[in-house]
Amino acid sequence: MLTAQNLKQYRTTLHAMRARLIDHAAQIREETSGGIDGAPREDFPDRPIDPLDRASQQTELAVRVGLAENEAHLRTEIDAALERLDAGTYGVCEDCGAVIAAKRLEAVPYAKFCIRCERLAEQPA
């Protein structure tokens, strides 16, 4: 079972992960608000846009949007783990009720399923 010290460490880890994600999201927003070479488009209103530059920008933007969506999902998972800590259910599998192994929580501190249940959920139907 998890000790009070373990729970405190997991809480600290989760808050640090969340803070890094929030900082990274702000960085992504700042980077995607620029035009070519990161300069706002209004700084160069008469500058022609090369089709290859535009395609490159669109691809980069799509990658950044995908990354931001993944990080938003991860923030949701972290918030849920913090709620489980507050509720006293952290470290307990939401499917079978077994204790989630410490090694799993160290690797994935926001895990809500034990390894067995996670593997079962990932198997194709």
N, CA, C and O atoms as a GROMACS GRO file, in nm:
protein
  500
    1MET      N    1   0.084  -0.119   0.000
    1MET     CA    2   0.000   0.000   0.000
    1MET      C    3   0.088   0.124   0.000
    1MET      O    4   0.204   0.120   0.042
    2LEU      N    5   0.033   0.234  -0.046
    2LEU     CA    6   0.108   0.358  -0.055
    2LEU      C    7   0.113   0.428   0.080
    2LEU      O    8   0.013   0.437   0.151
    3THR      N    9   0.230   0.478   0.113
    3THR     CA   10   0.247   0.552   0.238
    3THR      C   11   0.215   0.699   0.216
    3THR      O   12   0.203   0.745   0.102
    4ALA      N   13   0.203   0.772   0.324
    4ALA     CA   14   0.178   0.916   0.315
    4ALA      C   15   0.292   0.985   0.241
    4ALA      O   16   0.269   1.079   0.165
    5GLN      N   17   0.414   0.939   0.264
    5GLN     CA   18   0.531   0.996   0.195
    5GLN      C   19   0.523   0.969   0.044
    5GLN      O   20   0.551   1.057  -0.037
    6ASN      N   21   0.483   0.845   0.007
    6ASN     CA   22   0.466   0.813  -0.134
    6ASN      C   23   0.362   0.904  -0.198
    6ASN      O   24   0.384   0.958  -0.306
    7LEU      N   25   0.250   0.919  -0.131
    7LEU     CA   26   0.142   1.001  -0.185
    7LEU      C   27   0.186   1.146  -0.202
    7LEU      O   28   0.152   1.211  -0.301
    8LYS      N   29   0.263   1.196  -0.107
    8LYS     CA   30   0.314   1.333  -0.116
    8LYS      C   31   0.406   1.347  -0.236
    8LYS      O   32   0.401   1.447  -0.308
    9GLN      N   33   0.491   1.247  -0.258
    9GLN     CA   34   0.583   1.251  -0.372
    9GLN      C   35   0.508   1.245  -0.504
    9GLN      O   36   0.541   1.317  -0.598
   10TYR      N   37   0.406   1.159  -0.513
   10TYR     CA   38   0.327   1.151  -0.636
   10TYR      C   39   0.255   1.283  -0.662
   10TYR      O   40   0.245   1.327  -0.776
   11ARG      N   41   0.203   1.345  -0.556
   11ARG     CA   42   0.135   1.474  -0.571
   11ARG      C   43   0.233   1.579  -0.625
   11ARG      O   44   0.200   1.657  -0.715
   12THR      N   45   0.354   1.581  -0.570
   12THR     CA   46   0.457   1.675  -0.616
   12THR      C   47   0.491   1.650  -0.762
   12THR      O   48   0.501   1.744  -0.841
   13THR      N   49   0.507   1.524  -0.798
   13THR     CA   50   0.540   1.486  -0.936
   13THR      C   51   0.429   1.529  -1.031
   13THR      O   52   0.456   1.585  -1.137
   14LEU      N   53   0.304   1.502  -0.994
   14LEU     CA   54   0.191   1.538  -1.079
   14LEU      C   55   0.179   1.690  -1.097
   14LEU      O   56   0.153   1.737  -1.208
   15HIS      N   57   0.200   1.764  -0.989
   15HIS     CA   58   0.194   1.911  -1.001
   15HIS      C   59   0.307   1.962  -1.091
   15HIS      O   60   0.287   2.055  -1.169
   16ALA      N   61   0.425   1.904  -1.080
   16ALA     CA   62   0.537   1.945  -1.165
   16ALA      C   63   0.509   1.913  -1.312
   16ALA      O   64   0.537   1.994  -1.400
   17MET      N   65   0.454   1.795  -1.337
   17MET     CA   66   0.418   1.759  -1.475
   17MET      C   67   0.316   1.856  -1.531
   17MET      O   68   0.327   1.901  -1.645
   18ARG      N   69   0.217   1.888  -1.450
   18ARG     CA   70   0.110   1.980  -1.493
   18ARG      C   71   0.167   2.118  -1.524
   18ARG      O   72   0.131   2.180  -1.624
   19ALA      N   73   0.256   2.166  -1.439
   19ALA     CA   74   0.316   2.298  -1.461
   19ALA      C   75   0.398   2.301  -1.590
   19ALA      O   76   0.392   2.399  -1.665
   20ARG      N   77   0.472   2.194  -1.617
   20ARG     CA   78   0.550   2.187  -1.742
   20ARG      C   79   0.458   2.188  -1.864
   20ARG      O   80   0.487   2.254  -1.964
   21LEU      N   81   0.346   2.116  -1.855
   21LEU     CA   82   0.252   2.114  -1.967
   21LEU      C   83   0.190   2.251  -1.991
   21LEU      O   84   0.172   2.292  -2.105
   22ILE      N   85   0.156   2.320  -1.884
   22ILE     CA   86   0.099   2.454  -1.898
   22ILE      C   87   0.200   2.550  -1.960
   22ILE      O   88   0.165   2.629  -2.047
   23ASP      N   89   0.324   2.542  -1.916
   23ASP     CA   90   0.430   2.626  -1.974
   23ASP      C   91   0.450   2.595  -2.121
   23ASP      O   92   0.464   2.685  -2.203
   24HIS      N   93   0.451   2.466  -2.154
   24HIS     CA   94   0.471   2.427  -2.293
   24HIS      C   95   0.353   2.471  -2.380
   24HIS      O   96   0.373   2.512  -2.494
   25ALA      N   97   0.232   2.463  -2.328
   25ALA     CA   98   0.114   2.508  -2.402
   25ALA      C   99   0.124   2.658  -2.433
   25ALA      O  100   0.090   2.702  -2.543
   26ALA      N  101   0.171   2.735  -2.337
   26ALA     CA  102   0.189   2.879  -2.358
   26ALA      C  103   0.294   2.904  -2.466
   26ALA      O  104   0.279   2.993  -2.549
   27GLN      N  105   0.400   2.826  -2.463
   27GLN     CA  106   0.506   2.838  -2.562
   27GLN      C  107   0.454   2.805  -2.702
   27GLN      O  108   0.486   2.874  -2.798
   28ILE      N  109   0.373   2.699  -2.713
   28ILE     CA  110   0.316   2.661  -2.841
   28ILE      C  111   0.223   2.772  -2.893
   28ILE      O  112   0.228   2.806  -3.011
   29ARG      N  113   0.140   2.827  -2.805
   29ARG     CA  114   0.051   2.936  -2.847
   29ARG      C  115   0.132   3.054  -2.899
   29ARG      O  116   0.096   3.113  -3.001
   30GLU      N  117   0.240   3.087  -2.830
   30GLU     CA  118   0.323   3.201  -2.872
   30GLU      C  119   0.388   3.173  -3.007
   30GLU      O  120   0.391   3.260  -3.093
   31GLU      N  121   0.440   3.053  -3.024
   31GLU     CA  122   0.509   3.018  -3.149
   31GLU      C  123   0.412   3.012  -3.267
   31GLU      O  124   0.450   3.049  -3.378
   32THR      N  125   0.291   2.967  -3.245
   32THR     CA  126   0.196   2.954  -3.356
   32THR      C  127   0.127   3.085  -3.390
   32THR      O  128   0.057   3.093  -3.491
   33SER      N  129   0.144   3.187  -3.309
   33SER     CA  130   0.081   3.316  -3.338
   33SER      C  131   0.162   3.395  -3.440
   33SER      O  132   0.112   3.495  -3.492
   34GLY      N  133   0.284   3.354  -3.471
   34GLY     CA  134   0.369   3.424  -3.567
   34GLY      C  135   0.345   3.379  -3.709
   34GLY      O  136   0.276   3.279  -3.734
   35GLY      N  137   0.401   3.453  -3.800
   35GLY     CA  138   0.394   3.418  -3.942
   35GLY      C  139   0.522   3.348  -3.983
   35GLY      O  140   0.576   3.267  -3.907
   36ILE      N  141   0.571   3.378  -4.101
   36ILE     CA  142   0.695   3.319  -4.152
   36ILE      C  143   0.810   3.358  -4.060
   36ILE      O  144   0.822   3.474  -4.020
   37ASP      N  145   0.892   3.264  -4.026
   37ASP     CA  146   1.007   3.284  -3.938
   37ASP      C  147   0.968   3.336  -3.801
   37ASP      O  148   1.051   3.395  -3.732
   38GLY      N  149   0.842   3.314  -3.760
   38GLY     CA  150   0.798   3.355  -3.629
   38GLY      C  151   0.758   3.501  -3.620
   38GLY      O  152   0.709   3.545  -3.516
   39ALA      N  153   0.778   3.577  -3.728
   39ALA     CA  154   0.741   3.718  -3.727
   39ALA      C  155   0.593   3.732  -3.763
   39ALA      O  156   0.547   3.666  -3.856
   40PRO      N  157   0.520   3.814  -3.691
   40PRO     CA  158   0.379   3.833  -3.725
   40PRO      C  159   0.363   3.880  -3.869
   40PRO      O  160   0.441   3.962  -3.917
   41ARG      N  161   0.264   3.830  -3.937
   41ARG     CA  162   0.241   3.860  -4.078
   41ARG      C  163   0.224   4.010  -4.100
   41ARG      O  164   0.267   4.063  -4.203
   42GLU      N  165   0.163   4.080  -4.005
   42GLU     CA  166   0.140   4.224  -4.023
   42GLU      C  167   0.269   4.303  -4.027
   42GLU      O  168   0.269   4.418  -4.071
   43ASP      N  169   0.381   4.245  -3.982
   43ASP     CA  170   0.509   4.314  -3.990
   43ASP      C  171   0.561   4.321  -4.133
   43ASP      O  172   0.645   4.406  -4.165
   44PHE      N  173   0.513   4.233  -4.220
   44PHE     CA  174   0.557   4.226  -4.359
   44PHE      C  175   0.436   4.213  -4.452
   44PHE      O  176   0.423   4.112  -4.521
   45PRO      N  177   0.347   4.314  -4.456
   45PRO     CA  178   0.223   4.300  -4.532
   45PRO      C  179   0.244   4.284  -4.682
   45PRO      O  180   0.160   4.222  -4.748
   46ASP      N  181   0.353   4.338  -4.739
   46ASP     CA  182   0.374   4.332  -4.883
   46ASP      C  183   0.463   4.215  -4.924
   46ASP      O  184   0.491   4.197  -5.042
   47ARG      N  185   0.507   4.138  -4.829
   47ARG     CA  186   0.599   4.028  -4.858
   47ARG      C  187   0.521   3.911  -4.919
   47ARG      O  188   0.425   3.862  -4.858
   48PRO      N  189   0.561   3.866  -5.037
   48PRO     CA  190   0.490   3.752  -5.097
   48PRO      C  191   0.519   3.624  -5.017
   48PRO      O  192   0.627   3.606  -4.960
   49ILE      N  193   0.419   3.536  -5.014
   49ILE     CA  194   0.435   3.411  -4.940
   49ILE      C  195   0.464   3.300  -5.041
   49ILE      O  196   0.384   3.274  -5.131
   50ASP      N  197   0.576   3.237  -5.023
   50ASP     CA  198   0.615   3.126  -5.110
   50ASP      C  199   0.526   3.006  -5.080
   50ASP      O  200   0.502   2.976  -4.963
   51PRO      N  201   0.474   2.936  -5.182
   51PRO     CA  202   0.387   2.820  -5.159
   51PRO      C  203   0.454   2.712  -5.075
   51PRO      O  204   0.388   2.646  -4.994
   52LEU      N  205   0.584   2.692  -5.092
   52LEU     CA  206   0.654   2.591  -5.011
   52LEU      C  207   0.664   2.635  -4.866
   52LEU      O  208   0.653   2.552  -4.775
   53ASP      N  209   0.685   2.766  -4.843
   53ASP     CA  210   0.685   2.816  -4.706
   53ASP      C  211   0.548   2.797  -4.642
   53ASP      O  212   0.538   2.759  -4.525
   54ARG      N  213   0.444   2.824  -4.720
   54ARG     CA  214   0.308   2.810  -4.668
   54ARG      C  215   0.280   2.663  -4.632
   54ARG      O  216   0.224   2.635  -4.526
   55ALA      N  217   0.319   2.572  -4.719
   55ALA     CA  218   0.298   2.429  -4.693
   55ALA      C  219   0.375   2.385  -4.569
   55ALA      O  220   0.325   2.308  -4.487
   56SER      N  221   0.496   2.434  -4.558
   56SER     CA  222   0.577   2.401  -4.441
   56SER      C  223   0.514   2.455  -4.314
   56SER      O  224   0.511   2.386  -4.212
   57GLN      N  225   0.465   2.577  -4.320
   57GLN     CA  226   0.399   2.637  -4.204
   57GLN      C  227   0.274   2.559  -4.166
   57GLN      O  228   0.248   2.537  -4.047
   58GLN      N  229   0.196   2.519  -4.265
   58GLN     CA  230   0.073   2.445  -4.237
   58GLN      C  231   0.104   2.310  -4.173
   58GLN      O  232   0.033   2.266  -4.082
   59THR      N  233   0.208   2.244  -4.222
   59THR     CA  234   0.248   2.115  -4.165
   59THR      C  235   0.294   2.135  -4.021
   59THR      O  236   0.255   2.060  -3.932
   60GLU      N  237   0.377   2.235  -3.998
   60GLU     CA  238   0.426   2.262  -3.863
   60GLU      C  239   0.311   2.298  -3.769
   60GLU      O  240   0.310   2.255  -3.654
   61LEU      N  241   0.217   2.375  -3.818
   61LEU     CA  242   0.101   2.412  -3.737
   61LEU      C  243   0.019   2.288  -3.702
   61LEU      O  244  -0.027   2.274  -3.588
   62ALA      N  245  -0.001   2.199  -3.798
   62ALA     CA  246  -0.077   2.077  -3.772
   62ALA      C  247  -0.008   1.992  -3.665
   62ALA      O  248  -0.075   1.934  -3.579
   63VAL      N  249   0.123   1.983  -3.672
   63VAL     CA  250   0.198   1.907  -3.571
   63VAL      C  251   0.182   1.971  -3.434
   63VAL      O  252   0.161   1.902  -3.334
   64ARG      N  253   0.192   2.103  -3.428
   64ARG     CA  254   0.180   2.173  -3.300
   64ARG      C  255   0.039   2.163  -3.242
   64ARG      O  256   0.022   2.150  -3.120
   65VAL      N  257  -0.061   2.167  -3.328
   65VAL     CA  258  -0.199   2.152  -3.281
   65VAL      C  259  -0.218   2.012  -3.225
   65VAL      O  260  -0.279   1.995  -3.119
   66GLY      N  261  -0.167   1.912  -3.295
   66GLY     CA  262  -0.177   1.774  -3.246
   66GLY      C  263  -0.107   1.757  -3.112
   66GLY      O  264  -0.158   1.692  -3.022
   67LEU      N  265   0.010   1.817  -3.100
   67LEU     CA  266   0.084   1.811  -2.974
   67LEU      C  267   0.006   1.880  -2.863
   67LEU      O  268  -0.001   1.830  -2.751
   68ALA      N  269  -0.052   1.995  -2.893
   68ALA     CA  270  -0.130   2.068  -2.792
   68ALA      C  271  -0.252   1.986  -2.749
   68ALA      O  272  -0.287   1.986  -2.631
   69GLU      N  273  -0.316   1.917  -2.843
   69GLU     CA  274  -0.431   1.833  -2.808
   69GLU      C  275  -0.389   1.718  -2.717
   69GLU      O  276  -0.457   1.686  -2.620
   70ASN      N  277  -0.277   1.655  -2.750
   70ASN     CA  278  -0.226   1.546  -2.666
   70ASN      C  279  -0.193   1.595  -2.527
   70ASN      O  280  -0.224   1.528  -2.428
   71GLU      N  281  -0.130   1.711  -2.518
   71GLU     CA  282  -0.094   1.765  -2.388
   71GLU      C  283  -0.217   1.807  -2.308
   71GLU      O  284  -0.217   1.795  -2.186
   72ALA      N  285  -0.321   1.855  -2.375
   72ALA     CA  286  -0.445   1.889  -2.306
   72ALA      C  287  -0.507   1.763  -2.246
   72ALA      O  288  -0.557   1.764  -2.134
   73HIS      N  289  -0.504   1.654  -2.323
   73HIS     CA  290  -0.555   1.526  -2.272
   73HIS      C  291  -0.474   1.480  -2.151
   73HIS      O  292  -0.529   1.433  -2.052
   74LEU      N  293  -0.343   1.494  -2.160
   74LEU     CA  294  -0.256   1.455  -2.049
   74LEU      C  295  -0.283   1.541  -1.925
   74LEU      O  296  -0.282   1.489  -1.814
   75ARG      N  297  -0.308   1.669  -1.944
   75ARG     CA  298  -0.343   1.756  -1.830
   75ARG      C  299  -0.472   1.709  -1.765
   75ARG      O  300  -0.485   1.712  -1.643
   76THR      N  301  -0.568   1.666  -1.846
   76THR     CA  302  -0.694   1.613  -1.792
   76THR      C  303  -0.667   1.488  -1.709
   76THR      O  304  -0.724   1.472  -1.601
   77GLU      N  305  -0.581   1.399  -1.757
   77GLU     CA  306  -0.546   1.278  -1.684
   77GLU      C  307  -0.475   1.312  -1.552
   77GLU      O  308  -0.501   1.250  -1.449
   78ILE      N  309  -0.388   1.410  -1.556
   78ILE     CA  310  -0.316   1.453  -1.435
   78ILE      C  311  -0.413   1.513  -1.334
   78ILE      O  312  -0.405   1.483  -1.215
   79ASP      N  313  -0.505   1.596  -1.382
   79ASP     CA  314  -0.605   1.655  -1.292
   79ASP      C  315  -0.690   1.546  -1.227
   79ASP      O  316  -0.722   1.554  -1.108
   80ALA      N  317  -0.726   1.445  -1.305
   80ALA     CA  318  -0.805   1.334  -1.249
   80ALA      C  319  -0.724   1.258  -1.144
   80ALA      O  320  -0.780   1.216  -1.042
   81ALA      N  321  -0.595   1.240  -1.167
   81ALA     CA  322  -0.510   1.172  -1.068
   81ALA      C  323  -0.501   1.255  -0.940
   81ALA      O  324  -0.504   1.199  -0.831
   82LEU      N  325  -0.491   1.387  -0.953
   82LEU     CA  326  -0.488   1.472  -0.834
   82LEU      C  327  -0.620   1.464  -0.758
   82LEU      O  328  -0.622   1.468  -0.635
   83GLU      N  329  -0.730   1.453  -0.830
   83GLU     CA  330  -0.860   1.436  -0.765
   83GLU      C  331  -0.866   1.302  -0.692
   83GLU      O  332  -0.922   1.293  -0.583
   84ARG      N  333  -0.808   1.197  -0.751
   84ARG     CA  334  -0.804   1.067  -0.684
   84ARG      C  335  -0.719   1.074  -0.558
   84ARG      O  336  -0.750   1.010  -0.458
   85LEU      N  337  -0.612   1.151  -0.563
   85LEU     CA  338  -0.530   1.171  -0.442
   85LEU      C  339  -0.613   1.236  -0.332
   85LEU      O  340  -0.609   1.193  -0.217
   86ASP      N  341  -0.688   1.339  -0.368
   86ASP     CA  342  -0.773   1.408  -0.271
   86ASP      C  343  -0.883   1.317  -0.216
   86ASP      O  344  -0.919   1.326  -0.098
   87ALA      N  345  -0.935   1.229  -0.302
   87ALA     CA  346  -1.045   1.141  -0.263
   87ALA      C  347  -0.997   1.016  -0.190
   87ALA      O  348  -1.078   0.941  -0.133
   88GLY      N  349  -0.866   0.992  -0.190
   88GLY     CA  350  -0.812   0.874  -0.124
   88GLY      C  351  -0.821   0.747  -0.208
   88GLY      O  352  -0.807   0.636  -0.156
   89THR      N  353  -0.843   0.762  -0.338
   89THR     CA  354  -0.852   0.645  -0.426
   89THR      C  355  -0.733   0.633  -0.520
   89THR      O  356  -0.732   0.546  -0.607
   90TYR      N  357  -0.634   0.718  -0.503
   90TYR     CA  358  -0.516   0.713  -0.589
   90TYR      C  359  -0.442   0.581  -0.568
   90TYR      O  360  -0.427   0.535  -0.455
   91GLY      N  361  -0.397   0.521  -0.678
   91GLY     CA  362  -0.322   0.396  -0.670
   91GLY      C  363  -0.409   0.272  -0.667
   91GLY      O  364  -0.359   0.162  -0.648
   92VAL      N  365  -0.539   0.292  -0.687
   92VAL     CA  366  -0.633   0.180  -0.690
   92VAL      C  367  -0.691   0.173  -0.831
   92VAL      O  368  -0.742   0.272  -0.883
   93CYS      N  369  -0.684   0.056  -0.893
   93CYS     CA  370  -0.734   0.036  -1.029
   93CYS      C  371  -0.884   0.067  -1.034
   93CYS      O  372  -0.962   0.016  -0.954
   94GLU      N  373  -0.922   0.151  -1.128
   94GLU     CA  374  -1.063   0.189  -1.143
   94GLU      C  375  -1.147   0.076  -1.201
   94GLU      O  376  -1.270   0.081  -1.194
   95ASP      N  377  -1.082  -0.026  -1.256
   95ASP     CA  378  -1.157  -0.136  -1.316
   95ASP      C  379  -1.176  -0.251  -1.218
   95ASP      O  380  -1.288  -0.293  -1.190
   96CYS      N  381  -1.064  -0.303  -1.165
   96CYS     CA  382  -1.074  -0.423  -1.081
   96CYS      C  383  -1.058  -0.396  -0.931
   96CYS      O  384  -1.084  -0.484  -0.849
   97GLY      N  385  -1.015  -0.274  -0.896
   97GLY     CA  386  -1.000  -0.239  -0.755
   97GLY      C  387  -0.869  -0.284  -0.692
   97GLY      O  388  -0.848  -0.265  -0.572
   98ALA      N  389  -0.780  -0.343  -0.772
   98ALA     CA  390  -0.649  -0.386  -0.720
   98ALA      C  391  -0.558  -0.266  -0.701
   98ALA      O  392  -0.578  -0.160  -0.761
   99VAL      N  393  -0.458  -0.284  -0.616
   99VAL     CA  394  -0.359  -0.179  -0.596
   99VAL      C  395  -0.271  -0.172  -0.721
   99VAL      O  396  -0.224  -0.275  -0.771
  100ILE      N  397  -0.249  -0.052  -0.771
  100ILE     CA  398  -0.162  -0.032  -0.886
  100ILE      C  399  -0.018  -0.038  -0.837
  100ILE      O  400   0.018   0.028  -0.739
  101ALA      N  401   0.064  -0.117  -0.904
  101ALA     CA  402   0.204  -0.137  -0.862
  101ALA      C  403   0.280  -0.005  -0.859
  101ALA      O  404   0.260   0.082  -0.944
  102ALA      N  405   0.368   0.007  -0.760
  102ALA     CA  406   0.448   0.129  -0.745
  102ALA      C  407   0.532   0.156  -0.869
  102ALA      O  408   0.548   0.272  -0.908
  103LYS      N  409   0.585   0.052  -0.932
  103LYS     CA  410   0.666   0.073  -1.054
  103LYS      C  411   0.581   0.137  -1.164
  103LYS      O  412   0.630   0.223  -1.238
  104ARG      N  413   0.457   0.096  -1.174
  104ARG     CA  414   0.369   0.156  -1.275
  104ARG      C  415   0.342   0.302  -1.242
  104ARG      O  416   0.345   0.387  -1.331
  105LEU      N  417   0.316   0.332  -1.116
  105LEU     CA  418   0.289   0.470  -1.076
  105LEU      C  419   0.412   0.558  -1.092
  105LEU      O  420   0.401   0.677  -1.120
  106GLU      N  421   0.530   0.500  -1.074
  106GLU     CA  422   0.652   0.577  -1.096
  106GLU      C  423   0.668   0.610  -1.244
  106GLU      O  424   0.713   0.720  -1.279
  107ALA      N  425   0.632   0.515  -1.331
  107ALA     CA  426   0.644   0.538  -1.474
  107ALA      C  427   0.531   0.624  -1.529
  107ALA      O  428   0.552   0.710  -1.614
  108VAL      N  429   0.410   0.602  -1.478
  108VAL     CA  430   0.291   0.674  -1.523
  108VAL      C  431   0.214   0.718  -1.399
  108VAL      O  432   0.119   0.651  -1.358
  109PRO      N  433   0.253   0.830  -1.338
  109PRO     CA  434   0.192   0.870  -1.212
  109PRO      C  435   0.043   0.901  -1.220
  109PRO      O  436  -0.023   0.909  -1.116
  110TYR      N  437  -0.010   0.919  -1.337
  110TYR     CA  438  -0.152   0.946  -1.353
  110TYR      C  439  -0.230   0.820  -1.392
  110TYR      O  440  -0.348   0.829  -1.429
  111ALA      N  441  -0.167   0.703  -1.383
  111ALA     CA  442  -0.232   0.576  -1.420
  111ALA      C  443  -0.357   0.555  -1.336
  111ALA      O  444  -0.358   0.578  -1.215
  112LYS      N  445  -0.463   0.509  -1.403
  112LYS     CA  446  -0.586   0.480  -1.330
  112LYS      C  447  -0.621   0.332  -1.337
  112LYS      O  448  -0.718   0.287  -1.275
  113PHE      N  449  -0.543   0.255  -1.411
  113PHE     CA  450  -0.564   0.112  -1.422
  113PHE      C  451  -0.435   0.037  -1.390
  113PHE      O  452  -0.325   0.087  -1.416
  114CYS      N  453  -0.448  -0.082  -1.333
  114CYS     CA  454  -0.333  -0.168  -1.312
  114CYS      C  455  -0.287  -0.218  -1.450
  114CYS      O  456  -0.358  -0.203  -1.549
  115ILE      N  457  -0.169  -0.277  -1.454
  115ILE     CA  458  -0.114  -0.326  -1.581
  115ILE      C  459  -0.210  -0.426  -1.648
  115ILE      O  460  -0.234  -0.417  -1.768
  116ARG      N  461  -0.262  -0.519  -1.570
  116ARG     CA  462  -0.350  -0.622  -1.626
  116ARG      C  463  -0.472  -0.560  -1.694
  116ARG      O  464  -0.504  -0.595  -1.807
  117CYS      N  465  -0.539  -0.470  -1.626
  117CYS     CA  466  -0.658  -0.408  -1.682
  117CYS      C  467  -0.624  -0.317  -1.800
  117CYS      O  468  -0.701  -0.309  -1.895
  118GLU      N  469  -0.512  -0.249  -1.794
  118GLU     CA  470  -0.469  -0.164  -1.906
  118GLU      C  471  -0.445  -0.249  -2.030
  118GLU      O  472  -0.486  -0.212  -2.140
  119ARG      N  473  -0.378  -0.362  -2.013
  119ARG     CA  474  -0.354  -0.451  -2.126
  119ARG      C  475  -0.483  -0.508  -2.183
  119ARG      O  476  -0.498  -0.519  -2.304
  120LEU      N  477  -0.575  -0.543  -2.096
  120LEU     CA  478  -0.705  -0.594  -2.142
  120LEU      C  479  -0.779  -0.487  -2.222
  120LEU      O  480  -0.843  -0.517  -2.323
  121ALA      N  481  -0.772  -0.363  -2.177
  121ALA     CA  482  -0.840  -0.253  -2.245
  121ALA      C  483  -0.778  -0.224  -2.381
  121ALA      O  484  -0.846  -0.178  -2.472
  122GLU      N  485  -0.648  -0.249  -2.394
  122GLU     CA  486  -0.579  -0.220  -2.520
  122GLU      C  487  -0.596  -0.329  -2.624
  122GLU      O  488  -0.569  -0.307  -2.742
  123GLN      N  489  -0.642  -0.446  -2.584
  123GLN     CA  490  -0.660  -0.556  -2.680
  123GLN      C  491  -0.776  -0.526  -2.772
  123GLN      O  492  -0.880  -0.476  -2.730
  124PRO      N  493  -0.757  -0.557  -2.900
  124PRO     CA  494  -0.868  -0.536  -2.994
  124PRO      C  495  -0.984  -0.628  -2.964
  124PRO      O  496  -0.966  -0.742  -2.920
  125ALA      N  497  -1.101  -0.579  -2.986
  125ALA     CA  498  -1.224  -0.657  -2.955
  125ALA      C  499  -1.249  -0.767  -3.054
  125ALA      O  500  -1.347  -0.840  -3.041
   0.00000   0.00000   0.00000
